[in-house]
Amino acid sequence: MAAAPVWSVDPRTGKRREQVAVEATAEEVDAAVRAAHAARGALADRAVRSAFLRSAAAGLEAAGNGLIETADAETALGPVRLTGELARTAYQLRAFADIVEEGAFLDVIINHPDDTATPPVPDLRRYKVPLGVVAVYSASNFPFAFSVAGGDTASALAAGCPVVVKAHPDHPALSELVAKVLRRAAAGHGIPEGVVGLVHGFDAGVELIRHPLVAAAGFTGSVRGGRALFDAAAARPVPIPFHGELGSLNPVLVTEAAAAERGEAIGAGLAGSMTLGTGQFCVKPGLVLVPSGAAGDGLVKSLTDAVSDTDAGVLLDHRMRDAFVAGVAERAGLDGVRTPVTPGAGGEHTVSAGFLTVPASRLAREGAHDLLLEECFGPVTVVARYEDGEASAVLSRLPGNLTATVHLSTEEAAGEGRGAEILAELTPLAGRVLVNGWPTGVAVAPAQHHGGPYPATTSTSTSVGGTAIERWLRPVAYQNAPEALLPRELRDGNPLGLPRRFNGVLER
């Protein structure tokens, strides 16, 4: 049987643009993984790794116009959004180059022998080493930042791990172009081009997670697809870490005092956040708890006005469009649900933004309305109007999330009222808790955490920020090893000038 073709499709029309590749066979997946495995040694030198990452960033910028044109043709995200995303991706590569050069991520800890301790301490020297080949599963909604050259790839390469990327079918042409940029950057530093592999096809993704030389995996996508791969990773003869971002409702709680103080601004801000990128951000607010009464009514009116002014948009593919149209129709048909602005089909290839309202009491107990507590990908949110005590009852029923947000009044933010209590209530629900802001627009920063309790993610790690590198490392300790045999990172005198903890004292 001939290999299935891989087509680049224009989501604005649903028409095929060009055949990009063919789906990888099991033999081709094996070849890509083995080539990546063979390239491990070329990443051993930290100076080479950091230079490679910087060259990759420069290469993306140099090819930027062509990359953005292709990305827009395949995703309909628009050149303004994609230009910013490409800049973010280049910045992220350089940020990881800085981390590699600094060396703190190696977490070097050295203890000299101490016979006076109970029990006696031998000579111990600990640091972290790369796991090996990492399988990266690209996301659809960020064709640069969460795809071939995105955070999983950048952090894995920074850790010293080659990657094999399973391309997302929504942007296969862009995936091929970006992979070529990375391979050229690798070759420029004497690194085999196989350090970045690329395969297409659903079956190829399954073969990839099962390959015995794959040591870990990173995934961003749906709960269904991510959970299937997570289970496959755990079912291997040798299970591997699977760092998956699966789905998130990203709840928002607006206090009555905040709604009274600035309900109009909160409503407008919510409209901007829930429709950003046609509602295709993984941290889009999907459930908003708004108080009943006049203050909440004003917020809802502001939201209605702002969403009504939003133009119809194109989703990443027609499958997502169909799922959105069906999903909002099913939710709108539930008893007690109203649609101040009706979401749904905006045209043959577009969708229109909207939102639903429902009494919070319907969500506070198990039943048919549980559907409203599931993520609906696209420009829609659910506004639950609550009375006293109902907001906490709804929050107690929510699964894990990437973010949870509270909007407080000025006095509440200053420590008066229940502000601190609400933050404590939200903390178990999410990996990032926001106050008086909106979660869309995830900053690439050392303190960032983009993850959360299941099903938001399958691990406690982050996929954004400097600590994302930790996913691809494991600690190893050497005991009583002769100095001449130790890795240079662990030798006395600190020949590489690394940040480390030496006999309990942090050195820099």
KOLDREN-131910 format. One record per residue (C-alpha): residue in one letter; x, y, z. Coordinates in steps of 0.5 Angstrom, whole numbers, padded with zeros to 4 digits, always signed. Each point is the difference from the previous one (the first is absolute). Last residue first. Layout:
REM KOLDREN-131910
aXYZ
...
REM end
This chain:
REM KOLDREN-131910
r+0058+0062+0085
e+0000-0004+0006
l-0006-0003+0004
v+0003-0003+0007
g-0002-0007+0002
n+0007-0003-0001
f+0000+0003-0007
r-0007+0002-0003
r+0001+0002-0008
p+0000+0006-0005
l+0005-0002-0005
g+0007+0003-0001
l+0002-0006-0005
p+0006-0001+0004
n-0004-0001+0007
g+0007-0001+0004
d-0002-0007+0002
r-0003-0004-0006
l-0008-0001-0001
e-0001+0004-0007
r+0006-0003-0003
p-0003-0007+0000
l+0004-0004+0006
l+0005-0005-0002
a+0006+0004+0002
e-0003+0002+0006
p-0001-0007+0002
a-0007-0002+0002
n-0002-0001+0007
q-0007+0000-0002
y-0003+0003-0006
a-0007+0003+0000
v-0005+0000-0006
p-0006+0004-0001
r-0004+0000-0006
l-0002+0005-0005
w-0005+0001-0006
r-0005+0003+0005
e+0004+0005+0003
i+0001+0004-0006
a-0007+0003+0001
t+0003+0004+0006
g+0002+0005-0005
g-0007+0002-0002
v-0006-0003-0003
s-0001-0008+0000
t-0001+0000+0007
s+0001-0006+0005
t-0005-0004+0004
s-0002-0005-0005
t-0006-0002-0004
t-0002+0007-0001
a-0007+0004+0000
p-0003-0007+0001
y+0003-0001+0005
p+0003+0006+0005
g+0003+0006-0003
g+0005+0002-0005
h+0003+0006-0003
h+0005+0003+0005
q+0004+0006-0001
a+0005+0002+0005
p+0006+0000-0005
a-0004+0004-0005
v-0004-0001-0007
a-0006+0003+0001
v-0007-0003-0001
g-0005+0005-0004
t-0007-0003+0002
p-0001+0000+0008
w-0003+0006+0001
g+0001+0005+0006
n-0003+0002+0007
v+0004-0005+0004
l+0002-0006-0004
v+0002-0007+0003
r+0004-0005-0004
g+0001-0007+0000
a-0007-0001+0002
l-0006-0003+0004
p+0004-0001+0007
t+0001+0008+0000
l-0007+0002-0001
e-0002+0000+0007
a+0006+0003+0003
l-0001+0005-0005
i-0007+0001+0002
e+0002+0000+0008
a+0005+0006-0002
g-0005+0004-0003
r-0006-0001+0005
g+0000+0007+0003
e+0005+0005+0001
g+0007-0002-0003
a+0002+0006-0005
a-0003-0004-0005
e-0007+0000+0003
e+0000+0007+0001
t+0002+0001-0007
s-0006-0005-0002
l+0002-0007-0002
h+0000-0004-0007
v+0002-0007+0001
t+0004-0004-0005
a+0001-0008-0001
t+0006-0002-0005
l+0002-0007-0003
n-0006-0004+0003
g-0001-0006+0005
p-0007-0002+0000
l-0006+0004+0003
r-0005-0002+0005
s+0002+0004+0006
l+0000+0006-0005
v-0007-0001-0001
a-0002+0000+0008
s+0005+0006+0001
a-0004+0004-0005
e-0007-0002+0003
g+0001+0002+0007
d-0004+0007-0001
e-0003+0000-0006
y+0003-0001-0007
r+0000+0001-0007
a+0004-0004-0005
v+0002+0003-0006
v+0003-0006-0005
t+0005+0002-0005
v+0000+0000-0008
p+0005+0002-0005
g+0003-0007-0002
f+0002-0007+0004
c-0006-0002+0005
e+0003-0002+0006
e-0004-0004+0005
l-0004+0003+0006
l-0006+0002-0005
l-0001-0008-0001
d-0001-0001+0007
h-0007+0003-0001
a-0003-0007-0001
g+0001-0001+0007
e+0005+0000+0006
r-0001+0006+0005
a+0002+0007+0001
l+0000+0001-0008
r-0008+0001+0000
s+0001+0005+0006
a+0004+0004-0004
p-0006+0003-0004
v+0002+0000-0007
t+0003+0004-0005
l+0003-0001-0007
f+0005+0004-0004
g+0001+0002-0007
a+0005+0000-0006
s-0002-0002-0007
v+0004-0005-0004
t+0002+0000-0007
h+0001-0005-0006
e-0007+0000-0003
g-0002+0006+0004
g-0001+0002+0007
a-0001-0007+0003
g-0001+0000+0008
p-0001+0005+0005
t-0006+0004+0002
v+0001+0006+0004
p-0005+0001+0006
t+0000-0008+0000
r-0004-0003+0005
v+0000-0007+0004
g-0005-0002+0005
d-0001-0007-0003
l+0005-0002-0005
g+0000+0002-0007
a+0005+0005+0000
r+0005-0005+0002
e-0001-0005-0006
a+0000+0006-0005
v+0006+0002+0003
g+0004-0006-0001
a-0003-0002-0007
v+0002+0007-0003
f+0007-0001+0004
a+0001-0007-0003
d-0002+0002-0007
r+0005+0006+0001
m+0006-0005+0003
r-0001-0005-0006
h+0000+0006-0005
d+0007+0002+0002
l+0003+0005+0004
l-0006+0004+0001
v-0002+0006-0004
g-0003+0006+0003
a-0007+0004+0000
d+0001+0007+0002
t+0000+0003+0008
d-0005+0006+0001
s-0005-0005+0003
v+0005-0002+0005
a+0001+0007+0003
d-0007+0002+0001
t-0002-0007+0003
l+0006+0000+0004
s-0002+0007+0003
k-0007-0002+0001
v+0003-0006+0004
l+0004+0004+0004
g-0006+0005+0002
d-0004-0006+0001
g+0005-0002+0005
a+0000+0006+0004
a-0008+0000+0000
g-0001-0006+0003
s+0003-0007-0001
p+0007-0001+0001
v+0005-0002-0006
l+0004-0007+0000
v+0003+0000-0007
l+0001-0007-0003
g+0004-0001-0007
p+0006+0005+0001
k+0005-0001-0005
v+0006-0003+0002
c+0001-0005-0005
f-0001+0006-0005
q-0005-0002-0006
g-0005+0005+0001
t+0000+0003-0006
g+0008+0002+0001
l-0003+0005+0006
t-0008-0001+0000
m+0000-0002+0008
s+0005+0005+0002
g-0002+0006-0004
a-0007-0002+0003
l+0002-0001+0007
g+0003+0007-0001
a-0006+0003-0002
g-0004-0003+0006
i+0005+0002+0005
a+0000+0007-0002
e-0007+0001+0000
g+0000-0004+0007
r+0005+0005+0003
e-0002+0001+0007
a-0007-0003+0001
a+0003-0006-0004
a+0006+0000+0005
a-0004+0000+0006
e-0005-0006-0002
t+0007-0004-0001
v+0001-0002-0007
l+0003-0007-0001
v+0003-0003-0006
p+0001-0007-0002
n+0006-0003-0005
l-0004-0005-0003
s+0006-0004-0002
g+0002-0006-0004
l+0006-0005-0002
e+0007+0003+0001
g+0004-0006+0001
h+0007-0002+0003
f+0001-0007-0001
p+0005-0003+0004
i+0002-0007-0003
p-0002-0007+0002
v+0005-0006-0002
p-0004-0006-0003
r-0005+0006-0002
a-0007+0000+0003
a+0002+0007+0003
a+0001+0003-0006
a-0006-0003-0003
d-0004+0003+0005
f+0003+0007-0001
l-0001-0001-0007
a-0008-0001+0000
r+0000+0005+0006
g+0003+0005-0005
g-0005-0002-0006
r-0006+0001+0005
v+0001+0006+0004
s+0002+0004-0006
g+0007+0003-0002
t+0007+0001+0002
f+0005-0005+0001
g+0007-0002+0003
a+0003-0006+0000
a+0006-0004+0003
a+0005-0005-0001
v-0001-0002-0007
l+0005-0006-0002
p-0005-0005+0001
h-0005+0003-0005
r-0008-0001+0003
i-0001+0008+0000
l+0003+0000-0007
e-0004-0005-0003
v-0007+0003+0003
g+0002+0007-0003
a+0002-0004-0007
d-0007-0003+0000
f-0003+0007+0000
g+0004+0003-0005
h+0007+0004-0002
v+0007-0001+0003
l+0005+0005+0002
g+0007-0001+0003
v+0004+0005+0003
v+0007-0002+0002
g+0000-0004-0007
e+0004+0006-0003
p+0006-0002+0003
i+0003+0005+0005
g+0007+0003-0003
h-0002+0007+0002
g-0003+0003-0007
a-0003-0007-0001
a-0005+0002+0006
a-0002+0006-0002
r-0002-0003-0007
r-0004-0005+0004
l-0004+0005+0003
v-0001+0004-0006
k-0002-0007-0003
a-0005-0002+0005
v-0003+0007+0000
l-0002-0001-0008
e-0003-0007+0001
s-0004+0002+0006
l-0003+0006-0004
a-0002-0004-0006
p-0003-0005+0005
h-0004+0005+0004
d-0007-0003+0002
p+0003-0007+0000
h+0004+0001+0006
a+0007-0002-0001
k+0002-0006+0004
v+0007+0003+0002
v+0006-0005+0002
v+0005+0004+0005
p+0007+0000+0002
c+0001+0000+0007
g+0006+0005+0003
a-0004+0004+0005
a+0000+0006-0004
l-0003-0005-0006
a-0006-0002+0004
s-0001+0007+0003
a-0001+0002-0008
t-0003-0006-0002
d-0006+0001+0005
g+0000+0007+0000
g-0001+0001-0008
a+0004-0001-0006
v-0004-0006-0003
s-0007+0002+0004
f-0002+0004+0006
a+0003+0007-0001
f+0000+0000-0008
p-0007-0003-0002
f-0003+0002+0006
n-0007-0003+0000
s+0001-0007-0003
a+0005-0003+0005
s+0006-0004-0002
y+0001-0006+0003
v+0008-0001+0002
a+0003-0006+0001
v+0007+0000+0004
v+0006-0004-0001
g+0004+0000+0006
l-0001+0001+0008
p+0005+0006+0000
v+0005+0000+0007
k-0001+0003+0006
y+0005+0001+0006
r+0002-0003+0006
r+0007-0001+0003
l+0001-0004+0007
d+0006-0002+0004
p-0002-0004+0005
v-0005+0002+0006
p+0001-0004+0007
p-0007-0002+0003
t+0000+0004+0004
a+0005+0006-0002
t+0007+0000+0003
d+0003-0004-0006
d-0001+0006-0005
p+0002-0001-0007
h-0001+0005-0005
n-0007+0002-0002
i-0001+0003-0007
i-0007+0003-0003
v+0000+0002-0007
d-0008+0002-0002
l+0002-0001-0008
f-0005+0005-0001
a+0005+0005+0003
g+0004+0000-0006
e+0000+0007-0002
e+0002-0001-0007
v-0006-0005-0001
i-0005+0005+0003
d+0002+0005-0004
a-0001-0004-0006
f-0007-0002+0003
a-0001+0008-0001
r+0002+0000-0007
l-0004-0006-0002
q-0006+0004+0004
y+0001+0007-0004
a+0000-0004-0006
t-0007-0003+0001
r-0002+0007+0003
a+0002+0003-0006
l-0004-0005-0004
e-0006+0001+0004
g+0000+0007-0001
t+0000+0000-0008
l-0005-0006+0000
r-0005+0005+0004
v+0001+0006-0005
p+0001-0005-0006
g-0007-0003+0001
l-0002-0006+0004
a-0003-0003-0007
t+0003-0007+0002
e+0003-0003-0006
a+0001+0006-0005
d+0002+0004+0007
a+0005-0004+0001
t+0003+0000-0007
e+0000+0007+0000
i+0003+0000+0007
l+0006-0004-0002
g+0001+0003-0007
n+0001+0007+0004
g+0004-0003+0006
a+0006-0004-0004
a+0005+0005+0003
e-0004+0000+0007
l+0000-0008+0000
g+0007+0000-0001
a+0002+0005+0005
a-0004-0005+0005
a+0003-0006-0002
s+0007+0003+0000
r-0001+0002+0007
l-0002-0007+0002
f+0006-0003-0004
a+0005+0005+0004
s-0003-0002+0007
r+0000-0008-0002
v+0008+0001-0002
a+0002+0004+0006
r-0004-0006+0004
d+0004-0005-0003
a-0004-0007+0000
l-0004+0002-0006
a+0004-0004-0005
g+0000-0006+0004
r-0008-0001+0000
a+0000+0000-0008
a+0000-0007-0001
h-0007+0000+0004
a-0003+0005-0005
a+0002-0005-0005
r-0003-0006+0003
v-0006+0004+0001
a-0001+0002-0007
a+0002-0007-0003
d-0005-0003+0005
v-0005+0005-0002
e+0001-0002-0008
e+0000-0007+0002
a-0007+0001+0003
t-0002+0004-0006
a-0001+0007+0000
e-0006+0004-0004
v+0002+0003-0006
a+0003+0007-0001
v-0003+0007-0002
q-0005-0001-0005
e-0003+0007-0002
r-0005+0005+0002
r-0006-0005+0001
k-0007+0004+0001
g-0004+0001+0006
t+0000+0008-0002
r+0002+0004+0006
p+0003-0006+0003
d+0005-0001-0006
v+0003-0007+0000
s+0007-0003+0000
w-0001-0007-0002
v+0004-0006+0002
p-0001-0006-0005
a-0001-0007+0003
a+0005-0005-0001
a-0001-0005-0006
m-0003-0007+0002
REM end
